[in-house]
Amino acid sequence: MEGVDEDRGSCRCGQVTLKVKSRPLMTMACHCKGCQRMTASAYSLSALFPDDCVEITGLEPVIGGMHGELGHNFCPHCLSWIFTQAEMMGPLINIRATMLDSAAEQAPFIETCVSEKLSWVTLPARHSYAQFPPMEDFQKLMSEFAETCG
């Protein structure tokens, strides 16, 4: 994939490693109570990628979180939350942006679940949603992200 950005990362202990062979399609912050509790922080940060551009090696990630529709994947050793996949997302993978070496460059483009946001949190996101954007908005958001961050 010559000419395409490449990024690497890992869980906290380094036993699950990531290699991403594209730029993110979009970056996000989620303020929902579930993300707050899973990250022990005010929000989760993520970067959306086509799953065929992501290589995961090392230990086999395990499902954690709520064990429901969203497949929240964790390192089985250090229990870092690494990525999320869901049938509704199709062939996309939502990597926790802080697992990637480029995390400092991955400011959130959108923020979701701001109805649950802690009152003192302020982020530079261009778009805010009380819950999640409607599925029909994602293509427009990804196009705008590509134009502004490309």
N, C-alpha and C positions, 0 to 999 in steps of 0.2 A: 504494500500500500504506500508506494512512494509519494511523497509530498503531503501525506496526511499526518496530522499531529499524533504523537504517541505520548502516553502518560503511564506511569507505574504507581503502585501503591501496595498497601498491605494492611492487615488487621494490626492491633496493638502489639501482639507478640511476634508478628512476622511469619507465622506458620501458614497463613492463607495469603497468597499474593495475587495482585491484579495487574493486568497489562491491557490498556485501552488503546485501540488503534484508530481513533477518530476524535474529533472535537465533540463536546456534548451537544445534544440537540436542544437542551435547555437546562438551566440551573434553578433550584427551588429551595425555599425554606418552608417547613410545615410547622405550624404553631399548635397542632392538636394536642390534647392531653396525653394521648397515647405516645406520640413522639417525645413530648416533654419527659414522660416517665421512662421510655426506653433509652433516652440519651442522658437522663439525669441533668437536663439542661433546659433552656427556655424554648428550644425548637430543634428540629433536625435539618441538616443541610444535605441536599442531594443533587446529583447531576444525571441526566437522562441520556442513555446511549442505546444504539441498536445492539441487541444482544450478540449478534454475530461479529461485533467489533471488540468484544470483551473476552479476555482469556483469564480464567481463574485456575490457579494451580496451588499445590500444597495440600493441606488437610481439606477434606470434604466439608463444606459449610453445612450447618444444621438449621432446621426451621425453628424459630423462636417467636417471641411476641404472642400474638393471640391465636396462632395456628389456624387461621381462617382463610378467607379469600385472598388476603395478601400474604405472599410467601416472604416473610422477613427472615433473611439468612444471616447467621452468626458464625463466628469462628468457634469450633467445638472446644478449643483450649482456653482462650482468653475471654470468650463470649462477646467480642466486639461485634456490633451490628454492622454488617458490611454492605449488603444490598437487599433490594426488594424486587420481586417479580410477581406479576399477577396476570391471570388470563385476560382481564379487561384491558391490560396494557399492551397486549399483543406481543410482538417480537422486540420488546424494549426492556431494558434493565435500568433500575433506579439505584445507582451506587451512592452510598453516603460519601459526599464530596470530601470530607475530612480524611477518608482512607487514601485519597490520591495525593501524590507528591505536589500537584499543582493547586492544592486547596486554597492557597492565598489568592490565586487568580480566579477563583470560582464564586464570585459574589452572586447572591441569588437574584435571578431575573424576575421571578414571581414569588409571592408568598401566599400560602394557603392556610385555611382555618384561622383567619385573623379574628374570628368571633371568640376563639379560645386563647388568644394571645395574651401574654402577661403584659400588664399596662405600661411597664417601663421599657419594653423592647421597641427599638427603632432600627429598621433595616433599610438598605438602599434599593430594594426591589422596585421595579418599574410598574408592576401590576400586583394588586392585592385582591384576594377573594375571601369572602366570609367563610366559605367552605372550600370546595374545589372548583376549578373552572369547568364549564360544560365541555364534554368531549369534543363537540364541534368547534370549540375555540382553540384546541391544541395545535392544529396545523398553522393557524394564523400566528399564534404565540411562538411556535418554533421558527417560523419564517422571520418574524421580527427579531428574535434572538440571534439568528444567523446573520442578519443584516447589521445588527448593532455590535455583535461580538466577533464577527468574522474577520 
